[in-house]
Amino acid sequence: MATRRALLLIADIGGYTEYMQFHRSMLGHAEAATRRLLDTIVGAARGFDLIEIEGDAAFLSRDADGLDGAATLAAATRAAVAMHRAFHTQRRLVELNMCPCRSCTQTSALTLKFVAHVGDVATQTIRRRKKLVGMDVIYVHRLLKNTVTVPEYLLVSDDLFRNGGTASTELAVHQIAQDLEDIGPVQTFYVDVQDMTAPLAGLPEPSLLLRIGATLDMVGRGLPHVLPHRRPRPLTPAG
């Protein structure tokens, strides 16, 4: 099985479990809202391929062969900034649509965090579905369980940070030791997303037409969850 060098990035929605549990009475709209947010996140990660949607997270990858360390770290940073901005723009649009249910009006607690790593991966195909495999795929997923205390951050592995050279020196980078399951003690580095992006207060106000469109879209996405499911009538012999 051939291997290649890849930049691995996971965008994980924080507060997802609490949001879905709290709004289970309006599960259709809660599910539609988070699905719409995940779709927006993936669309903002230009240059990355979606490997899989993993519940409340999007696992993405891009080829790192031919990229030096600085370019690889810069690609992860740019993608995180773009996805964060797109996520909160879409979250705000969901929150300001005209549906009064709490699933739509209370998305403000949702956050977005990122983990990134660079390593060797192989592609495995099972029933026409491709997935990435390898120790580095396990590594980046283990990074999700960490001790970072800020709600929104970009956490990168030692390999990605060290090879990045001066790409991150303009930001306030924090070093933090982790003890990853099945891997052991490692050094990681994180940046508060708020230090990487413009203030969220600068998000544009959606127009009335956009709000109406968002409302119709949300209602349409939620309908399959609230309409009763009818069983097909049994066929009867003719005559």
Secondary structure, 3 states (H helix, E strand, C coil): CCEEEEEEEEEEEECHHHHHHHCHHHHHHHHHHHHHHHHHHHHHCCCCEEEEEECCEEEEEEECCCCCHHHHHHHHHHHHHHHHHHHHHHHHHHHCCCCCCHHHHCCCCCEEEEEEEEEEEEEEEECCEEEEECHHHHHHHHCCCCCCCCCCEEEEEHHHHHHCCCCCCCCCCEEEEEEECCCEEEEEEEEEHHHHCCCHHHCCCCCHHHHHHHHHHHHHHHHHHHCCCCCCCCCCCCC
